[in-house]
Amino acid sequence: MNKIKSIFIAVSICAGVLPACAMDLSLVDATNMIVSESHDLKKADANLKKAEASLDAANSSRWFKLDGSVSYMNLVNIEDLSKQRTVTLPPSMGGFISESLKDTAVTFAIPDNIFQAGVSLTQPIYTFGKIGNAVKSVKSAIKMADASKEMTIREVKYAAAQLYWTAKMTDEVVKLAKQDLANARAARKSLTSAGRANRSNLLKIESDIASKEINVSDAEFNRDTAHRMLKIMAGIDTHEQLVLTDDFPQKFQELNAGELKTTPQWEILTEQVKMYERLAKSKRANAYPTLAATANYSYMALSEDMEGMFDKRGSQSAYWGLAVQVPLFSGGLNRANATVEAMNAIAAQQDLEQAKKITTEQYNNAVKQYDRLRGNLETLTKARDLAAQTYKLSQNRFASGQTSAVELAEVSAGLYQLDLALLNTKYKILMSAETVKKLGE
């Protein structure tokens, strides 16, 4: 018996400690966890690294190109297959020696094993902007990727705040719904305990209790859904119990938001215009010459057999100089490509102008909404407090039989709606501030 009692006490202690083991989560912690788990942010970071790698690829065109080649050939003597170590050149190849010997049957016997190796170097000197503008366009792409990452961070932080305050609001709605249900049950108890239960009043109260029980069920479902989504986005085990430690403020400070001057979206579009303009210059420069320095070294060895390939010194040659490559005709391709990029720049400029108008209006509306709701909050709080006093009076009157359940239900519903309105207003004020931060900071 004592053993069973000890087990019961231990279970009771664990049950009592269990709520204390729930995970405390602040807005800052939730935001950091959601940012860390964000797939969009990871993708934005990868895009930035990809853009930076593209800069290395574009810059590589500035530097010299060094190419090497090695080859081995074993010539076959077509004139006399019995001669395996030498090859006789046919008359048709006499032109390599002298134009005057082209029609003469000149034969040369050369070793049939040939080894060749060479190195060539090319260094661009001046390309009339082909390389320079291409590199500048990639630098604009990097700035676009960086601004895109910043915009993604802001979006993720805004979404994190929305998830957190939505979950917190559902917590508060559950409390309000349970309190509203408790008030209805208290009214029924007051009605029945006095021994004067009016059937119409009792039916009305029973109806209210049933509907408020549904409200509690719906509120709990919404709370569980909001908490589960918050946990999923933050990388928290969905079975973990959360305690949201940040509460809705009772008062809100002035926003003091300045004029919107720039946003990550504007930076992206601005750099996009520059990128297309630079690409247009680079494409146009393809019609201009290219000046480069060149150098070459080659080595060739001949031998009748592989063993003696390097016994004797082979033939060596080298040169250096300048080369000019002049495009003569491309069928209008360069001009067409440049026109495409120029039109892309014009389209991006129009997107920028439109984004400025829309984002500025969104920013200003968020500031105005914050100020308007903040101004209405005090009035709404007073209205809610008056409704609470009215409900208290109605409770007392109902307990003394001076009013009906219908009037009590109407007053109760009015108080509940004002509680919800007050909570929703605080949520909107917070999200208006988050919108201002997302767009304007």
ABEGO torsion letter per residue (X at the ends): XAAAAAAAAAAAAAAAAAAAABBBBBAAAAAAAAAAABAAAAAAAAAAAAAAAAAAAAAAAABBBBBBBBBBBBBBBAABAABAABBBBBAAAAAAABAAAAABBBBBBBBABBBBBBBBBBBBABAGGAAAAAAAAAAAAAAAAAAAAAAAAAAAAAAAAAAAAAAAAAAAAAAAAAAAAAAAAAAAAAAAAAGABBAAAAAAAAAAAAAAAAAAAAAAAAAAAAAAAAAAAAGBBAABBBBBABBBBABBBBAGBBBBABBAAAAAAAAAAAAAAAAAAAAAAAABBBBBBBBBBBBBBBBABAAAAAABBBBBBBBBEBBBBBBABAGGAAAAAAAAAAAAAAAAAAAAAAAAAAAAAAAAAAAAAAAAAAAAAAAAAAAAAAAAAAAAAAAAAAAAGABBAAAAAAAAAAAAAAAAAAAAAAAAAAAAAAAAAAAAX
